[in-house]
Amino acid sequence: MKTKKLIIYGLTLGLALIIWTVINHSIRVNSPLAIAMTLIFFGIYGLVITAFLRFEKVNGLKKQLSHLLIIGAIGVGVLGSSYLINAKLINKSYVSSEIEKSYANWNKLGYSNLDIEKQVELTDTFTNPVLWSFEIVRFNAIIFLITVFMIFGFRFIRQSLKDNTSLDYQTN
């Protein structure tokens, strides 16, 4: 398989996740739309993985898996890099504005001071864009791997069912 195709799939995954992130960022938490966006998040991974497996016809499980790992690394890397570029270069006040919005939301929801202290936005990891971009990459890499193995599992089950469609018991 050509490296160019792997890069295109990886960039497609990364750009789809960036678009999802921008849209999701403006949605109110715990709304029906937020639930739909969660489904779309997993759907993005599933669509890219399934499209690759269906259209590229790569033979061999090891080869498919290695190609998917490259695609996932590119896609997740693009997502993590985009956050870092936004927080460090484009919108340098991003972290502080997010914390301000969070405080306003916590007060609106009636959070106690103890509840507020436990929020992720107040951790050293969140307030450091480099560390948070690594967290974004780590989280999305885990989701990508889970989705890959889930799709391989579904494909295995489907193939097993196809192979055992007729259960003829022969008695001697």
C-alpha positions as CSV (number, residue, x, y, z in Angstrom):
1,M,0.0,0.0,0.0
2,K,1.2,3.4,-0.8
3,T,2.3,5.7,2.0
4,K,0.3,8.5,0.4
5,K,-3.0,6.7,1.0
6,L,-2.1,6.0,4.6
7,I,-1.4,9.7,5.1
8,I,-4.7,10.7,3.4
9,Y,-6.7,8.4,5.7
10,G,-4.8,9.7,8.7
11,L,-5.3,13.3,7.7
12,T,-9.0,12.6,7.1
13,L,-9.3,11.1,10.6
14,G,-7.4,14.1,12.1
15,L,-9.5,16.7,10.3
16,A,-12.8,15.0,11.1
17,L,-11.8,14.9,14.8
18,I,-10.8,18.6,14.7
19,I,-14.1,19.6,13.1
20,W,-15.9,17.4,15.7
21,T,-14.0,19.1,18.5
22,V,-14.8,22.6,17.3
23,I,-18.6,21.8,17.0
24,N,-18.6,19.9,20.2
25,H,-16.9,22.7,22.1
26,S,-20.0,24.9,21.5
27,I,-22.5,22.4,22.7
28,R,-24.1,22.5,26.1
29,V,-23.1,19.5,28.3
30,N,-25.8,16.9,29.0
31,S,-28.0,18.0,26.2
32,P,-29.4,15.5,23.6
33,L,-27.1,17.1,21.0
34,A,-24.1,16.4,23.3
35,I,-25.2,12.7,23.4
36,A,-25.5,12.7,19.6
37,M,-22.0,14.2,19.3
38,T,-20.6,11.4,21.4
39,L,-22.0,8.9,19.0
40,I,-20.6,10.9,16.1
41,F,-17.2,10.9,17.9
42,F,-17.1,7.1,17.9
43,G,-18.6,7.0,14.4
44,I,-15.7,9.0,13.0
45,Y,-13.3,6.4,14.1
46,G,-15.5,3.6,12.9
47,L,-16.1,5.2,9.5
48,V,-12.4,5.8,8.8
49,I,-11.4,2.3,9.9
50,T,-14.2,0.6,8.0
51,A,-13.5,2.6,4.9
52,F,-9.9,1.7,5.0
53,L,-10.6,-2.0,5.5
54,R,-13.3,-2.1,2.8
55,F,-11.8,0.0,0.1
56,E,-8.1,-0.8,0.3
57,K,-8.3,-4.6,0.3
58,V,-5.1,-5.1,2.3
59,N,-4.4,-8.8,2.8
60,G,-3.3,-10.2,6.1
61,L,-4.3,-9.2,9.6
62,K,-0.8,-8.0,10.6
63,K,-0.6,-5.7,7.6
64,Q,-4.1,-4.4,8.2
65,L,-3.3,-3.7,11.8
66,S,0.1,-2.0,11.1
67,H,-1.6,0.2,8.4
68,L,-4.4,1.1,10.8
69,L,-1.8,2.0,13.5
70,I,-0.1,4.4,11.1
71,I,-3.5,6.0,10.2
72,G,-4.4,6.3,13.8
73,A,-1.1,7.8,14.8
74,I,-1.4,10.4,12.0
75,G,-5.0,11.2,12.8
76,V,-4.5,11.4,16.6
77,G,-1.3,13.3,16.1
78,V,-3.0,15.9,14.0
79,L,-5.7,16.4,16.6
80,G,-3.2,16.8,19.5
81,S,-1.0,19.1,17.4
82,S,-4.0,21.3,16.5
83,Y,-4.9,21.8,20.1
84,L,-1.3,22.7,21.0
85,I,-1.1,25.1,18.0
86,N,-4.4,26.7,19.0
87,A,-3.5,27.0,22.7
88,K,0.1,28.2,22.3
89,L,0.1,30.2,19.0
90,I,-3.4,31.2,17.8
91,N,-5.4,31.8,20.9
92,K,-2.9,32.3,23.7
93,S,-5.6,33.0,26.2
94,Y,-7.4,29.8,25.4
95,V,-6.7,28.0,28.7
96,S,-7.6,31.0,30.9
97,S,-10.8,31.7,28.9
98,E,-11.8,28.1,29.3
99,I,-11.2,28.2,33.0
100,E,-13.3,31.4,33.3
101,K,-16.1,29.8,31.3
102,S,-15.9,26.7,33.5
103,Y,-16.1,28.8,36.7
104,A,-19.2,30.5,35.4
105,N,-20.8,27.2,34.5
106,W,-19.9,25.6,37.9
107,N,-21.4,28.6,39.7
108,K,-24.5,28.4,37.5
109,L,-24.8,24.7,38.3
110,G,-24.4,25.3,42.0
111,Y,-21.1,23.4,42.5
112,S,-19.6,23.6,46.0
113,N,-16.0,24.8,46.4
114,L,-15.0,21.2,47.1
115,D,-16.6,20.1,43.8
116,I,-14.9,22.9,41.9
117,E,-11.5,21.9,43.3
118,K,-11.9,18.4,41.8
119,Q,-12.5,19.6,38.2
120,V,-10.0,18.7,35.5
121,E,-9.8,22.3,34.3
122,L,-7.9,23.2,37.5
123,T,-5.3,20.5,37.2
124,D,-1.7,21.2,36.2
125,T,-2.2,19.0,33.1
126,F,-5.1,21.0,31.8
127,T,-3.4,24.4,32.4
128,N,-0.3,23.3,30.5
129,P,-1.1,23.1,26.8
130,V,1.7,20.7,26.1
131,L,0.7,18.2,28.8
132,W,-3.0,18.5,27.8
133,S,-2.2,17.9,24.1
134,F,-0.4,14.7,25.2
135,E,-3.6,13.7,27.2
136,I,-5.7,14.4,24.1
137,V,-3.4,12.1,22.1
138,R,-3.3,9.4,24.7
139,F,-7.1,9.4,25.2
140,N,-7.8,9.3,21.4
141,A,-5.2,6.7,20.8
142,I,-6.9,4.4,23.3
143,I,-10.3,5.1,21.7
144,F,-8.8,4.4,18.3
145,L,-7.3,1.1,19.4
146,I,-10.5,0.0,21.1
147,T,-12.4,0.8,17.9
148,V,-10.0,-1.1,15.7
149,F,-10.2,-4.2,17.9
150,M,-13.9,-3.9,18.2
151,I,-14.3,-3.8,14.4
152,F,-11.9,-6.7,14.0
153,G,-14.0,-8.6,16.5
154,F,-17.2,-7.8,14.7
155,R,-15.6,-8.9,11.4
156,F,-14.4,-12.2,13.0
157,I,-17.9,-12.9,14.4
158,R,-19.5,-12.1,11.1
159,Q,-17.1,-14.4,9.3
160,S,-17.6,-17.2,11.8
161,L,-21.4,-16.9,11.4
162,K,-21.0,-17.0,7.7
163,D,-18.8,-20.1,7.8
164,N,-21.3,-21.9,10.2
165,T,-24.6,-20.9,8.5
166,S,-25.7,-24.5,8.2
167,L,-25.4,-26.6,11.3
168,D,-25.9,-30.1,9.9
169,Y,-25.5,-32.7,12.6
170,Q,-24.6,-36.0,11.1
171,T,-25.4,-39.1,13.0
172,N,-23.6,-42.3,12.3
